[in-house]
Amino acid sequence: MKNKINAHNSILDLIGNTPLVRLNQITKPFKGNFFAKIEAFNPGHSSKDRIASYIIEQAEKTGILEPGNTIIETTSGNTGFSIAMVSIIKGYECVLAVSSKSSKDKIDMLRSMGAKVYVCPAHVSADDPRSYYQVAKRLHEEIKGSVYINQYFNALNILAHYKSTGPEIWEQTNGNITHLIACSGTGGTISGTARFLKEQNPNIRIIGVDAYGSVLKKFHETGEFDNDEIYPYRIEGLGKNLIPEATDFKVIDEFIKVTDEESAHTAREISCKEGIFVGYTSGAVMQAVKQLSSESEFTKNSNVVVIFPDHGSRYMSKIYNDQWMSDQGFFDSKNVEEEQAVEYVK
Ligand SMILES: Cc1ncc(COP(=O)(O)O)c(C=O)c1O
């Protein structure tokens, strides 16, 4: 076997099996043990690699997708990047309709990965013809042989995590997980992971993280879709102004809401205290941990797994940019003293 080359066949082989890492500093004041599933270790640097590869694979298996076809999706950035990556390896065209709320970095990244990008206004209703849902639908009708992934309404989104993220966490914790805390956007991550974990142990607490300005928490608690809950917020990928079919509300015990401001500061705190450079929603999930801890959710025996969905490098023009933070008013109240100064040596 002298000539055997120890290499992966393509970058797609590296999707999944992301590490679980103990959090040591930021969680010091809290009772319990805390572990982060770091999805930035996927080759496309987010959890969305899992659904992109799984959904495309299933479409190939059922003959829906044929070589040279176009794959269309609505995305806040990460799913698009993952689909673009898979499309390159597998030889598909990739067309993406994204929200104008997405950072410029993310849009440039999608284009760099070979995707054609349509940027659509963020603050219009889901049924407005300019919304990214309607634009994607229109493109799907117009482009012959196109496939619309439709992550918010695709049951395979849940299945992708049921088959990968759930079993990985169960194995990595040797079945000793007591809590799963994850952001809910499409709901695929939390629903698929929770469905698997609850099948192993129904006592595991599943807590979804939602944004102020989103309808998910109230819908979960009351079954009511309340338009009055909807208003613009800044975190990308978290919460929704519609009820996604890719969310299985039955397997989620509770939703907790977090603010844009606290989530941004907490993301910065994770990077500084744990040396893990995380995205905005990772800040949101840790912010939820802080709030739950103050509500005495955890005991010293709790083994809490949080999912960090993506990498901090995607937010250089947002939460890691002091000017952006200042423009949002995020330095007005607290944490200002914690910001690091830059000295220019002349
Ligand atoms: C950065 C980020 N975090 C969290 C999520 C939420 O994951 P899910 O859509 O599986 O609920 C998304 C989804 O778009 C995301 O892009």
The ligand as an SDF file (V2000), in Angstrom:
LIG
                    3D

 16 16  0  0  0  0  0  0  0  0999 V2000
  -26.1180   32.1710   10.9060 C   0  0  0  0  0  0  0  0  0  0  0  0
  -27.3060   31.2880   11.1070 C   0  0  0  0  0  0  0  0  0  0  0  0
  -27.5850   30.8760   12.3390 N   0  0  0  0  0  0  0  0  0  0  0  0
  -28.6530   30.1070   12.5930 C   0  0  0  0  0  0  0  0  0  0  0  0
  -29.5200   29.7200   11.5960 C   0  0  0  0  0  0  0  0  0  0  0  0
  -30.7280   28.9070   11.9510 C   0  0  0  0  0  0  0  0  0  0  0  0
  -30.6600   27.5700   11.5030 O   0  0  0  0  0  0  0  0  0  0  0  0
  -31.9700   26.8750   11.0000 P   0  0  0  0  0  0  0  0  0  0  0  0
  -32.3540   27.5250    9.7160 O   0  0  0  0  0  0  0  0  0  0  0  0
  -31.5870   25.4390   10.7900 O   0  0  0  0  0  0  0  0  0  0  0  0
  -33.0330   27.0400   12.0160 O   0  0  0  0  0  0  0  0  0  0  0  0
  -29.2610   30.1320   10.2840 C   0  0  0  0  0  0  0  0  0  0  0  0
  -30.1840   29.7890    9.2050 C   0  0  0  0  0  0  0  0  0  0  0  0
  -30.3350   30.4550    8.2140 O   0  0  0  0  0  0  0  0  0  0  0  0
  -28.1160   30.9210   10.0350 C   0  0  0  0  0  0  0  0  0  0  0  0
  -27.8080   31.3460    8.7880 O   0  0  0  0  0  0  0  0  0  0  0  0
  1  2  1  0
  2  3  1  0
  2 15  2  0
  3  4  2  0
  4  5  1  0
  5  6  1  0
  5 12  2  0
  6  7  1  0
  7  8  1  0
  8  9  2  0
  8 10  1  0
  8 11  1  0
 12 13  1  0
 12 15  1  0
 13 14  2  0
 15 16  1  0
M  END
$$$$
